[in-house]
Amino acid sequence: MVSSAPCTALPGRGKSSFTLQRCLLGIFLATLAFLLFTLSDACVLPPPFQALELVGKPKPYYEVGEEVTYRCKKGYDQVLGFLTIATCEPNHTWVPISDDACMKRKCPYLGDPKFGKADYPNGTYQWGAQVHFSCSSGYYIIGKAIINCVLKGENPHWDGKVPQCEKILCAPPPKIKDGKYSFSDIEVFEYMEAVTYSCNKKPAGEELTLVGEKELYCAGNGVWSSSPPQCKVVKCPFPAVENGNQLLGLGKKFSYRDTVVFECIQGYYMNGSTTSVCNGESVWEPPLPKCLKGYPNPDGPFDDEFAQWIILLIILIAIVLIAIIILCLYRRFQRRKKGKAVRAQYNTYQKSLTTSAEPTT
């Protein structure tokens, strides 16, 4: 539809008759164009497309049979077999065209890097797409793991280079005091290669124990699986629990990771854990339990004889309560029966008095 220009006065002339004539003429022409479009089969310009752009300048309306030509925008290529020319048909319609006539241009295909893999999440490498890189097990990535296909000017390109996959290597693990590790002559360890630590022998009476992880492996580039262990003399005190019995871990000496298990004798209950382990600081962990007299709660284990007395007491109390209830009901019944008898005697007495007081005829 054609819109008229605003009716404004010419500079320096005010509201002259000439300006008024121009306004009236503009309104007339706009109205005439609208009527012609409405009463005819003319078409307005098709809506804008994402991939297509109009060739030439647009017009307010187009006659039946008139054509408009489109072309692909920057970054797109025309697809053979699709129309890019629209023709105005009767009833304000166009011969349909669509964005399918143009296809996004593609970035160069990127294959898998050596010892790695390239993955296209969207299944395409047109501009706007991404490629994700990853490395095989035992290798780590150097560079960007994700690069994008971007449009610069008319042609797309990747915004980064293909990364490289380098082998994961570790320097020798740390040395420890009074100990050593296997393969100490190797200067470079590959991914998942492992070493085993051990302690040196000491004079009798001071046996060293390996505290920590015995085996370490190369888990990442320059990274071992855990901190190295320590060689220490570990001696936990003799585990004694008063009023308790030791079930497991019997011995005279207790060293690193030795385990003991306890139970309490009859009439006592355990406060703490049944199991304790000798840790690297020569301390039982968790602390040794205590056996306390009695039972921890009402639901705890009962002595058989004590339980029988409790059951017998409950039965006796129940019998006494039932007897009291029966006695109360019986007495109440007797009182009601006696009351009825007294009232009957009283009524009989009243009737006899009434009969004797009546005059004889």
Buried (B, 14 or more C-beta within 10 A) or exposed (E): EBEBEEEEBEEEEEEEEEBEEBBEEBEEEBEEBBEEBEEEBBBBBBEEBEBBBBEEEEEBBBEBEEEBEBBBBEBBEBEEEEEBEBBBBEEBBBEEBEBEBBBBBBBEEBEBBEBBEBEBEEEBBBBBBBBEBBBEEBBBBEEBEEBBBBBEEEEBEBBEEBBBBBBBBBEBBEEBEBBBBEEEEEEEBEBEBBBEBBBEEEEEEEBBBBBBBEEBBBBEBEEBBEEBBBBBBBBBEEBEBEBBEBEEBEEEEBBBEBEBBBBBEEEBBBEBBBBBBBBBEBBBEEEBBBBBEEBEEEEEEEEEEEEEEEEEEEEEEEEEEEEEEEEEEEEEEEEEEEEEEEEEEEEEEEEEEEEEEEEEE
